[in-house]
């Protein structure tokens, strides 16, 4: 019985850590490709029924969502690090696979954006949807990873530890 419990404990860590490393690495890779090919941007990837367009474009964001709080970069960085510390704690404490994987998604995205801030002094964004001629912001895979993680947490039936 002890061997089974030990195996289950290891199993609950494998997928979330794989997700965290994969999403973080994919985010960095895509950002590197976009920066290297900035001279070819913006690039229309596809159009859905002529109503929704997906573009790849390079935008540097010094603030939070939609560039808000850009004038408070240092405070924003500290605030992000504090949030990450809380999410790392929740990731460690989570005992079920869904919640641990959700926290892994959030951490992968947070680490990607914090990495950008440390290395580039700003976050690299590139995914740009235009709905019916209106732009609603540009984001990156790290932001998408955070969104997916939060959505998984909201769908979870268990409360936070």
C-alpha positions as CSV (number, residue, x, y, z in Angstrom):
1,X,0.0,0.0,0.0
2,X,2.8,2.4,0.8
3,X,4.3,1.8,-2.7
4,X,1.0,2.6,-4.3
5,X,0.6,5.9,-2.3
6,X,4.2,6.9,-3.2
7,X,3.6,6.2,-6.9
8,X,0.4,8.3,-6.8
9,X,2.4,11.1,-5.1
10,X,4.9,11.0,-7.9
11,X,2.3,10.8,-10.6
12,X,0.5,13.9,-9.4
13,X,3.6,15.9,-10.0
14,X,4.7,14.5,-13.5
15,X,2.0,16.0,-15.7
16,X,1.8,19.5,-14.0
17,X,5.6,19.9,-14.2
18,X,5.6,18.7,-17.8
19,X,2.9,21.3,-18.6
20,X,4.8,24.0,-16.8
21,X,8.1,23.4,-18.5
22,X,6.4,22.9,-21.9
23,X,4.3,26.0,-21.8
24,X,7.1,28.1,-20.5
25,X,9.5,26.8,-23.2
26,X,6.9,27.2,-26.0
27,X,6.2,30.8,-24.9
28,X,9.9,31.7,-25.0
29,X,10.4,30.0,-28.4
30,X,7.5,31.8,-30.0
31,X,8.6,35.1,-28.6
32,X,12.2,34.5,-29.9
33,X,10.8,33.6,-33.4
34,X,8.6,36.7,-33.5
35,X,11.5,39.0,-32.4
36,X,13.8,37.5,-35.0
37,X,11.2,38.0,-37.8
38,X,9.9,41.4,-36.7
39,X,10.8,42.8,-40.1
40,X,8.1,40.6,-41.7
41,X,5.3,41.7,-39.3
42,X,2.5,42.4,-39.1
43,X,1.4,39.1,-40.7
44,X,-2.2,38.1,-41.3
45,X,-2.4,34.4,-40.3
46,X,-6.1,33.8,-41.1
47,X,-9.4,35.4,-41.4
48,X,-12.7,33.8,-40.2
49,X,-15.6,34.7,-42.4
50,X,-14.2,38.1,-43.0
51,X,-15.3,39.1,-39.5
52,X,-12.4,38.0,-37.3
53,X,-8.8,38.3,-38.3
54,X,-5.8,36.7,-36.5
55,X,-2.6,38.7,-36.9
56,X,0.9,38.2,-35.6
57,X,2.5,41.5,-34.7
58,X,5.3,42.5,-32.3
59,X,4.4,44.8,-29.5
60,X,6.4,45.5,-26.4
61,X,4.3,46.1,-23.3
62,X,5.8,47.8,-20.3
63,X,2.7,47.6,-18.2
64,X,0.0,45.1,-17.3
65,X,-3.0,44.2,-19.5
66,X,-3.5,46.7,-22.3
67,X,-0.4,48.5,-21.2
68,X,-2.0,49.8,-18.0
69,X,0.2,50.8,-15.1
70,X,3.2,51.2,-17.5
71,X,4.4,54.2,-15.5
72,X,4.7,51.9,-12.4
73,X,7.0,49.2,-13.7
74,X,8.9,48.5,-10.5
75,X,5.8,48.3,-8.3
76,X,4.1,46.1,-10.9
77,X,7.1,43.8,-11.0
78,X,7.1,43.4,-7.2
79,X,3.4,42.8,-7.3
80,X,3.7,40.2,-9.9
81,X,6.5,38.4,-8.0
82,X,4.3,38.4,-4.8
83,X,1.4,36.9,-6.8
84,X,3.8,34.2,-8.2
85,X,5.0,33.4,-4.7
86,X,1.4,32.8,-3.6
87,X,0.7,30.7,-6.7
88,X,3.8,28.6,-6.2
89,X,2.6,27.9,-2.6
90,X,-0.9,26.9,-3.9
91,X,0.7,24.8,-6.6
92,X,2.8,23.0,-4.0
93,X,-0.2,22.5,-1.7
94,X,-2.7,21.3,-4.4
95,X,-3.4,17.6,-4.0
96,X,-5.4,16.8,-7.1
97,X,-4.2,16.7,-10.6
98,X,-6.6,19.2,-12.1
99,X,-5.7,22.0,-9.6
100,X,-2.0,21.3,-9.7
101,X,-2.1,21.4,-13.6
102,X,-4.1,24.6,-13.5
103,X,-1.6,26.2,-11.2
104,X,1.2,24.9,-13.5
105,X,-0.5,26.8,-16.4
106,X,-0.7,30.0,-14.4
107,X,2.9,29.7,-13.3
108,X,4.2,28.9,-16.8
109,X,2.6,32.1,-18.1
110,X,3.7,34.2,-15.1
111,X,7.3,32.9,-15.4
112,X,7.2,33.8,-19.2
113,X,6.1,37.3,-18.6
114,X,8.5,37.9,-15.6
115,X,11.3,36.5,-17.7
116,X,10.6,39.0,-20.4
117,X,10.5,41.8,-17.9
118,X,13.9,40.8,-16.5
119,X,15.6,40.2,-19.8
120,X,13.9,42.8,-22.1
121,X,12.5,45.3,-19.6
122,X,9.1,44.7,-21.1
123,X,6.8,41.9,-22.1
124,X,6.7,40.7,-25.7
125,X,3.2,40.4,-27.1
126,X,2.3,39.1,-30.6
127,X,-1.2,37.6,-30.9
128,X,-3.7,40.1,-32.2
129,X,-7.3,39.4,-32.9
130,X,-9.4,41.9,-34.7
131,X,-13.2,41.4,-34.3
132,X,-15.4,43.2,-36.8
133,X,-12.7,45.8,-37.4
134,X,-12.1,46.5,-33.7
135,X,-8.8,45.5,-32.0
136,X,-9.2,44.3,-28.4
137,X,-5.5,44.1,-27.4
138,X,-2.5,42.1,-28.2
139,X,-1.4,39.2,-26.0
140,X,1.1,36.3,-25.9
141,X,1.1,32.6,-25.1
142,X,2.0,33.3,-21.5
143,X,-1.2,35.4,-21.1
144,X,-3.2,32.6,-22.8
145,X,-1.6,30.0,-20.4
146,X,-2.6,32.1,-17.4
147,X,-6.1,32.4,-18.8
148,X,-6.4,28.7,-19.3
149,X,-5.1,28.0,-15.8
150,X,-7.5,30.4,-14.2
151,X,-10.4,28.9,-16.2
152,X,-9.4,25.4,-15.0
153,X,-9.3,26.6,-11.4
154,X,-12.8,28.2,-11.8
155,X,-14.1,24.9,-13.2
156,X,-12.6,23.0,-10.3
157,X,-15.0,21.8,-7.7
158,X,-12.5,21.9,-4.9
159,X,-11.7,25.1,-2.9
160,X,-8.2,26.4,-2.7
161,X,-6.0,24.9,0.1
